[in-house]
Amino acid sequence: MSKNYIKCTDEELIVMVQNKDRRAFDELMNRYECKILNFINGFMNNRVVSEDLTQDTLLKIWINADKYQPIAKFSTWAYTIARNCALTEYRKLKRRNTHSFSQLSKEDYEFNLDNVQGQENKDLSSDKETYRFIKSAIADLPDEFREIIILKDIQEHSYDEISIITNLALGTVKSRINRGRRKLKEIIEQYRRNDN
């Protein structure tokens, strides 16, 4: 009798992956590959590098499946691996001084900004010009805010998940999200003034 992998939870699938079930792994990757790619690309501004880092992340999930513990959601564990891969590459690039971590492409549309939280931000994401402003504003956020805003407002992680992924205290996460959203709004307003 064949298993119906689609009906399994992420946590059930990772247990199967721990037993080297390749089809369970394939199902997890179907669920997370694009999300992880978009998350990493939000930082790297290079689709090819982001695709490579996504593949590195997926490989690490496969190789390290036995290290997953059910104390956290699978998604939290997977995003932690993706974050670590991206930060490692960022540090390498920064040492070589060949790439700016804070510059996102102004033309690429990898983010799904329809999920940005807060009524004022939902109103902002209704047209392509505003979309461009939001994407550019995210690129101009300081690193400490950019990662948190992407995790919360674009990837829709809970405060607790973000705390685990970033290894920051819950209060720090909440504070940075609030400050990051204010800063994002200021940057967008500045873009609008400069565009007129």
Secondary structure as UniProt FT lines:
FT   HELIX           5..7
FT   HELIX           10..18
FT   TURN            19..20
FT   HELIX           22..44
FT   HELIX           47..63
FT   HELIX           65..67
FT   TURN            70..71
FT   HELIX           74..96
FT   TURN            101..102
FT   HELIX           113..115
FT   HELIX           119..124
FT   TURN            125..126
FT   HELIX           128..140
FT   HELIX           143..149
FT   HELIX           150..154
FT   HELIX           159..166
FT   HELIX           170..195
//
